[in-house]
């Protein structure tokens, strides 16, 4: 049965290539699931495809999940622009149908073009609070995602333009964004479908990135 | 022991971070500008330090070379130095906010509204005055892309001060044409590598208002090859440094005030020499006809086998097609 659902998720992803799971329905935390897989597609600093896996950690007080993601961006060179993240996600507070979840962790990003290759270890954190029912959920979310430092290696092509360009570690916190948005989700059995949208702002809040908004569509299958 | 190791770890991390390079430190990611590096060739005119060079006999006919963009630089046009060997005084300069010339913040331009364009024309007048050695010294303009748009606009404002105009593939002159050309010349496909590379960079290096080094660097990284216009900006020595703020603000000003860069050009009765390329798919014959319609008299040359910048950057086309036509045109003036 589980294999059937996973296959269905893979098929949906292959058909759409624009799917993203972002949040799960915590209203089902009293059930027996302790893992989930997610697939998502989003527009946030590019067109991003994300595959994730989460596993419940043996913690008594909170439903704490280790959450791992692999992301790649659209383009002719798949894999040259990617990210991996590892963190935790939990339900901090639950009162009736209302709940507040939080997530945080570390990331490692890679970006490459003809002039430079960049690597950036980073951190992310976010909270999402809202209304959770058995078959749907509605959340408001705030997040921050920052590179701690960025390693830039200039290519021969760039050095052909500017021979004195300095390759190395740039920082601290040379890049990153705040996100403010909402998520609406629907749950069918153990399958959560979510749709998120919001705005992105640079770390100083006032300036904006090239794509100043985000939108995400995702699936998460709990088991 | 764990606390001690944690403390040491955090201290080590902070030490490492404090030793990081700064993205906005002049010279790290992009070259310094002339106001930051006194060793660069520069002139100070009209209240701005411009990266500028001149070649050839000082008293001979002035040929002012205007680069594209806005926000590009004159490095890719250096083949025009060959005109100095033919006896002309060839002047190159990076426009204000471009290349290695002095930078100004976005508000500096935006506050001037449509008059911001006059800054460019006033700079050109000042450059001509700086290099001119006598009142009867002839002045020819060679403009490429935005440089050709600017040269046309300047000539329309000063038809009696310019004795020859060479326009190489100006995208448009009436603003509607400019807008149409810009939308046709880029292939920022939603799923494409170029847009995603550009947008993803924000996760690595953020661009803050008027952080010129960062904005210029990111624009440099974005400008690689363009399969529509046939440009090859990855070739060595294609440019020194992009001017991101002037590029963005001038497009914003253009969209807001929709200047007509062809205004007054009908008063210029000297024949114009006009080049366009066969490999620029955004510049078909019909577009060349549309753009050249504003000139009173025009000689149109199609450079086959090259793209937008190849009219001048392609050494073979320059030597066999472009330069011979320019020299012939100059000699007839």
Interface residues (C-beta under 8 A of the other chain):
Chain A: X45 X46 X47 X73 X74 X75 X76 X77 X81 X83 X109 X111 X112 X113 X114 X115 X116 X118 X120 X122 X145 X147 X148 X149 X150 X152 X157 X158 X160 X161 X162 X164 X165 X166 X168 X169 X170 X171 X172 X174 X175 X176 X177 X202 X203 X204 X206 X207 X209 X210 X211
Chain B: X16 X17 X18 X19 X20 X21 X22 X23 X27 X28 X29 X30 X31 X190 X191 X192 X193 X194 X195 X196 X197 X198 X199 X200 X201 X202 X203 X204 X205 X206 X207 X208 X209 X220 X221 X224 X225 X234 X235 X236 X237 X238 X239 X240 X241
